[in-house]
Amino acid sequence: MGSDYQPTYFNPFHLREMPLALIRILLVEDDELFRLGLKMRLQQEIGLEIVAEAEDGETAVELAAQQPLELVLLDVGLPGIGGIEACRQIKQQHPELPVLVLTSRSQKPLIARLIEVGAQGYCLKGIAAETLVLAIRSVAAGASWWDQTATTEIRAALKSNATDAGGTADSLANPLTRREQEILALLATGKTNQEIAELLYIAPGTVRVHVHAILHKLEVRDRTQAVVVAIQKQLISTDLLAKQ
């Protein structure tokens, strides 16, 4: 596999310094030859194990409930209920189980839907094997991973909605403080807690406290969902987005 897409949500050097814990993966792909090749390649990597495979969305949901897993690697073009609905059901039943989407499709509505149903990452088929492995380890470690195309769309959607709203994010109806808006704007561009701390000259622990407050105020389970709500409700001041 080979492509120019680059990761945007995780520092690979951090991963190289971490011990490689076992990552048990559910591989969901209806193309048998592609699935077999992908399985063989991934299992060459230390700490990665394909413990279950599925060819359709229904089976994926069932296996996710039966197997101890660290990650679901999911195609969206599946027969049956399809990959997006499978992702929604898996995340509904197992909120802490990360889902990384691997697909050949890159339409804007698809990216938005994947974020809405709780996917933690998105990669296009054809990326370098080393990049996919890094994405898997990143998402399993709790990070989000969106390729350059997806990140661009997320950022554009945030700025467009804020501009259309005419700065209404500064209204009294906004539950977020100015600092929380700053942090959310940086989260939307893929910054880690450490990176945000360095940019804002605050401690990483302080960033975590703010992120927790953001999730609580917006009633969402993770930072990806927080970005979705920000897009929908125009919660970030236009001037903050303009800086990103």
C-alpha positions as CSV (number, residue, x, y, z in Angstrom):
1,M,0.0,0.0,0.0
2,G,1.2,3.5,-0.8
3,S,-0.1,7.1,-0.6
4,D,0.7,10.7,0.3
5,Y,-1.8,10.9,3.1
6,Q,-0.2,11.9,6.4
7,P,-1.3,11.4,10.0
8,T,-2.5,14.5,11.8
9,Y,-3.6,13.5,15.3
10,F,-0.7,11.7,17.1
11,N,3.0,12.1,17.5
12,P,4.7,8.9,16.3
13,F,7.8,9.6,18.4
14,H,5.6,9.2,21.6
15,L,4.6,5.8,20.4
16,R,8.1,4.6,19.8
17,E,9.0,5.4,23.4
18,M,6.0,3.3,24.7
19,P,6.0,-0.4,25.3
20,L,3.9,-2.2,22.7
21,A,1.0,-3.8,24.5
22,L,-1.0,-6.4,22.7
23,I,-3.7,-4.9,20.5
24,R,-6.5,-7.4,19.7
25,I,-8.3,-6.4,16.5
26,L,-11.6,-7.2,14.9
27,L,-11.0,-6.9,11.2
28,V,-14.2,-6.1,9.3
29,E,-13.9,-6.3,5.5
30,D,-16.0,-7.9,2.8
31,D,-13.3,-8.2,0.2
32,E,-11.8,-11.7,1.1
33,L,-8.5,-11.2,-0.7
34,F,-7.9,-7.7,0.7
35,R,-8.9,-8.9,4.2
36,L,-6.5,-11.9,3.9
37,G,-3.6,-9.7,2.7
38,L,-4.2,-7.1,5.4
39,K,-4.4,-9.7,8.1
40,M,-1.1,-11.3,7.0
41,R,0.6,-7.9,6.9
42,L,-0.7,-6.6,10.3
43,Q,0.2,-9.8,12.1
44,Q,3.8,-9.3,11.1
45,E,3.8,-6.4,13.5
46,I,4.8,-7.0,17.2
47,G,1.8,-6.6,19.4
48,L,-0.9,-6.7,16.8
49,E,-3.2,-9.7,16.6
50,I,-6.3,-10.3,14.5
51,V,-8.5,-12.2,16.8
52,A,-11.8,-12.1,14.8
53,E,-12.9,-11.3,11.2
54,A,-16.3,-10.3,9.8
55,E,-17.6,-9.8,6.3
56,D,-20.7,-7.8,7.1
57,G,-22.0,-5.3,9.7
58,E,-24.3,-7.7,11.6
59,T,-21.5,-10.1,12.2
60,A,-19.1,-7.3,13.3
61,V,-21.6,-6.1,15.9
62,E,-22.0,-9.7,17.2
63,L,-18.3,-10.4,17.4
64,A,-17.6,-7.1,19.1
65,A,-19.8,-8.3,21.9
66,Q,-18.1,-11.7,22.1
67,Q,-14.4,-11.0,21.8
68,P,-12.1,-9.0,24.2
69,L,-10.8,-6.3,21.8
70,E,-8.7,-3.2,21.8
71,L,-9.7,-2.0,18.3
72,V,-12.2,-2.5,15.5
73,L,-10.7,-2.0,12.0
74,L,-13.8,-1.4,9.9
75,D,-14.6,-0.9,6.2
76,V,-17.8,1.1,5.5
77,G,-18.8,-0.5,2.3
78,L,-20.2,-3.6,3.9
79,P,-23.3,-5.7,3.0
80,G,-26.2,-5.9,5.4
81,I,-26.5,-3.0,7.8
82,G,-23.4,-1.4,6.4
83,G,-20.3,-0.1,8.1
84,I,-21.6,3.2,9.4
85,E,-24.6,1.5,11.2
86,A,-22.2,-1.2,12.4
87,C,-20.0,1.5,13.9
88,R,-22.9,3.2,15.5
89,Q,-24.1,0.0,17.1
90,I,-20.7,-1.0,18.3
91,K,-20.0,2.4,19.9
92,Q,-23.5,2.4,21.4
93,Q,-22.8,-1.0,23.0
94,H,-19.1,-0.5,23.8
95,P,-18.4,3.2,24.1
96,E,-14.8,2.6,25.1
97,L,-13.9,0.4,22.1
98,P,-12.1,2.4,19.5
99,V,-13.2,2.1,15.8
100,L,-10.7,2.9,13.0
101,V,-12.3,3.1,9.6
102,L,-10.4,1.9,6.5
103,T,-12.1,2.7,3.3
104,S,-11.7,3.7,-0.3
105,R,-14.4,6.4,0.0
106,S,-13.6,10.0,0.8
107,Q,-16.8,12.0,0.3
108,K,-17.5,14.9,2.7
109,P,-20.8,13.5,4.0
110,L,-19.1,10.2,4.9
111,I,-16.5,11.9,7.0
112,A,-19.2,13.8,8.9
113,R,-21.3,10.7,9.4
114,L,-18.3,8.7,10.7
115,I,-17.6,11.4,13.3
116,E,-21.3,11.5,14.3
117,V,-21.4,7.7,14.9
118,G,-18.3,7.8,17.1
119,A,-15.4,6.6,14.9
120,Q,-12.0,7.5,16.3
121,G,-10.2,7.5,13.0
122,Y,-10.4,7.4,9.3
123,C,-7.8,6.1,6.8
124,L,-8.0,5.6,3.0
125,K,-7.1,2.3,1.6
126,G,-3.9,2.6,-0.2
127,I,-1.9,4.3,2.6
128,A,1.5,2.9,3.4
129,A,1.4,-0.1,5.7
130,E,3.6,1.6,8.2
131,T,1.2,4.5,8.4
132,L,-1.8,2.2,8.9
133,V,0.1,0.4,11.7
134,L,0.8,3.7,13.4
135,A,-2.8,4.7,13.0
136,I,-3.9,1.5,14.7
137,R,-1.5,1.9,17.6
138,S,-2.5,5.6,18.0
139,V,-6.3,4.9,18.1
140,A,-5.8,1.9,20.4
141,A,-3.8,4.2,22.7
142,G,-6.7,6.6,22.9
143,A,-5.9,9.2,20.2
144,S,-7.9,10.1,17.2
145,W,-6.5,9.7,13.7
146,W,-7.9,11.5,10.7
147,D,-6.0,11.7,7.4
148,Q,-5.2,15.0,5.8
149,T,-8.4,15.1,3.7
150,A,-10.7,14.5,6.7
151,T,-8.8,17.0,8.8
152,T,-9.2,19.6,6.1
153,E,-12.9,19.0,5.9
154,I,-13.4,19.2,9.7
155,R,-11.4,22.5,9.9
156,A,-13.3,24.0,6.9
157,A,-16.7,23.0,8.4
158,L,-15.8,24.7,11.7
159,K,-14.7,27.9,10.1
160,S,-17.6,28.0,7.6
161,N,-20.2,27.5,10.3
162,A,-18.6,30.1,12.6
163,T,-18.5,32.6,9.7
164,D,-22.1,31.9,8.7
165,A,-23.2,32.4,12.3
166,G,-21.8,35.9,12.3
167,G,-19.9,35.3,15.5
168,T,-22.9,34.0,17.4
169,A,-20.5,31.7,19.3
170,D,-19.8,34.6,21.6
171,S,-23.4,34.9,22.7
172,L,-24.5,34.3,26.2
173,A,-26.0,31.0,25.2
174,N,-22.5,29.5,24.7
175,P,-21.7,27.3,27.7
176,L,-18.0,27.3,27.0
177,T,-15.5,29.8,28.5
178,R,-13.1,31.6,26.3
179,R,-10.3,29.2,27.4
180,E,-12.5,26.2,26.7
181,Q,-13.2,27.6,23.2
182,E,-9.4,28.0,22.7
183,I,-8.8,24.4,23.6
184,L,-11.7,23.1,21.5
185,A,-10.4,25.1,18.5
186,L,-7.0,23.4,18.9
187,L,-8.6,20.0,19.4
188,A,-10.4,20.5,16.1
189,T,-7.1,20.8,14.4
190,G,-5.8,17.6,15.9
191,K,-3.6,18.9,18.6
192,T,-2.7,16.6,21.5
193,N,-3.0,17.7,25.2
194,Q,0.7,18.1,25.3
195,E,0.8,20.3,22.2
196,I,-2.1,22.4,23.5
197,A,-0.3,22.9,26.8
198,E,2.8,24.1,25.0
199,L,0.8,26.5,22.8
200,L,-1.2,28.0,25.6
201,Y,1.7,27.9,28.2
202,I,-0.3,25.8,30.7
203,A,0.3,22.4,32.3
204,P,-1.0,19.3,30.5
205,G,-3.0,18.5,33.6
206,T,-4.8,21.8,33.2
207,V,-5.6,20.9,29.6
208,R,-7.1,17.6,30.8
209,V,-9.2,19.4,33.3
210,H,-10.5,21.8,30.6
211,V,-11.2,18.9,28.2
212,H,-13.1,17.1,30.9
213,A,-15.2,20.2,31.5
214,I,-15.9,20.6,27.8
215,L,-17.1,17.0,27.5
216,H,-19.3,17.5,30.6
217,K,-20.8,20.8,29.4
218,L,-21.5,19.4,25.9
219,E,-22.7,16.1,27.2
220,V,-20.5,14.1,24.9
221,R,-18.2,11.1,25.5
222,D,-15.0,12.1,23.8
223,R,-13.2,15.0,22.1
224,T,-14.2,13.9,18.6
225,Q,-17.9,14.2,19.6
226,A,-17.1,17.6,21.1
227,V,-15.8,18.8,17.8
228,V,-19.0,17.5,16.1
229,V,-21.2,19.5,18.6
230,A,-19.1,22.6,18.0
231,I,-19.6,22.3,14.3
232,Q,-23.4,21.9,14.7
233,K,-23.9,24.6,17.3
234,Q,-21.2,27.1,16.3
235,L,-19.6,27.2,19.8
236,I,-16.2,28.5,18.9
237,S,-15.6,32.2,18.4
238,T,-14.7,33.1,14.8
239,D,-11.5,34.9,15.8
240,L,-10.2,31.8,17.4
241,L,-10.8,29.7,14.4
242,A,-9.1,32.2,12.2
243,K,-5.9,31.7,14.1
244,Q,-5.8,27.9,13.3
